[in-house]
């Protein structure tokens, strides 16, 4: 099969300028225009891959891994510092829904404006106008200035325009998470239809279920380097494992009152797993070992998204009543009937603390990780009721 695009040992370097500290000498240097120091930042290093005509390629990785840099290089927004990029065919990039919209123009006028920016001819836009409006579902408001559109109407119209492009290669960057659930499904069906018609796709997303559904092959990036390449299932599994930091205790090494020994996640079938769906049950078992008895102890789990923000906390000490932790091995089981985490990869911290008091005995950072895909409708981003129970040794 012929090649649609080829990355050959491509690297991209940016020059980062840092200002001197705001001391008196630094202020004088800034006034003279010599107050900055330049350092090199390599967004990607020595990346090589190729995509055959008609293939759908996914690119995943944490924030700052280099995914968007690759799309900017492919769409000619920026040029590589080293290496060569070869593209065969007409390429279109959908990097931001609604790009080129003018708030004072009507929806109809913006279809012509944005369509032209995305590379469509006027005659092509005229031919597809009715279909674009119908797909977006904004017929009653098409001659109203888009500044009066709701945010949902705005992004639906933006995606609808892009969905009617006829490129040989289409670049997508997190654009399927637009509108409500029904419209997102409509977008995915349109992308799949374009792929069946022969369009080559390069798709970046944190929605791992969408990647698994749409892509035939996936690349995993980490800090600008290619870490893995293969089937969606295999690479997503590697991504989840790579998302975990090395098990690390924030306390100094040495004897402690108690220590977390294992954190295991289980799917609804009772099998240990790292992949789960929104709205479906999840169970976690935390094993720990007690050296010196702890009165009124508590086990807590912290879920962090890939940008470092805390997404959820589960604890046995929510009501201030703890567990009397006796010497020896023990465990706690958490369960949640409806997982409320949004799609993505999460890193887990686990700790042993005093219930209702600022006293911590053990804190294991990044000791586990899971990836969450779109499942069924959830009641809200923060609706995730959980319960727990003590587990006797051997249970």
SULZI-V576653 format. One line per field, one symbol per residue. phi: phi as a letter, one per 20 degrees, with the letter a starting at -180 (. if undefined). psi: psi as a letter, one per 30 degrees, with the letter a starting at -180 (. if undefined). burial: + if it has 16 or more other ideal C-beta (glycine too) atoms within 10 Angstrom, else -. Layout:
phi->???
psi->???
burial->???
//
This chain:
phi->.feebbecleccddedddffffegfffffffencedddcecefcclecaccegnedddccqffnfoffffffffemfcdffbncddcdofdcddebfnfnfdfeefgffffffffffeoefffffgfdgfffffffmcgfdfddgffefffffffffffffffdfcefcddccldeedmefffgffffffffffffeofedccdaeeffffffeeebcdddblnceebbrfgffffffffffffffgbefeffpgcgbbfdaccdcegenefbddbcfndfbccddebcdecgcelebdcdcddffenefeacdbedfeneddeeefofbbcddbcfcfdffgqdcdddcbdbefmbecddbbeelebbcdddfddgdfrfdebfccbbfcfgne
psi->klkelkkjhkkkkkjkkkkllhleeeeeeeefghglkklkkjelkhkkllklkfljkkklllkgfgeeeeeeeeggellkelakkkkjlkkkkifjkgkfkkfflleeefeeeeeeefgkleeeeeegeeeeeeefhgefgfgkkfffkleeeeeeeeeeeefglilekkkkjhffhkaaeeeeeeeeeeeeeeefggkkkjkklfjfeeeeeekfkkkkkjhgljelkaleeeeeeeeeeffklkkkkflkklklelkkfkjkkklffgkklfklkkfllkkkkjklkkekkkkhlkkkkkkklfgfkkflkklfgegfkakjjlkakllkkkkkejkgklkakkkkkklklkkgkijkfkjjkhflllkklkclklflfgjikllllkklkf.
burial->---++++--+-+----------------------+------++++-+-+-+-++++++++++--+++++++++++----++-+-+-+---+++++-++--+---+++++++++++--+-+----+--++--++-++++--++---+--+---+++++++++++++-+++++++++++++---++-+++-++--++---+++++++++++++++++-++++++-+-+-+---+--++++++-+++-----------+-++++-+-+++-----++++++++-+++++++++---+-+++++++++++----++-++++----++-+----+++++++-++++++++++++++++++-----++++++++++++++---+-----+-+-+-------
//
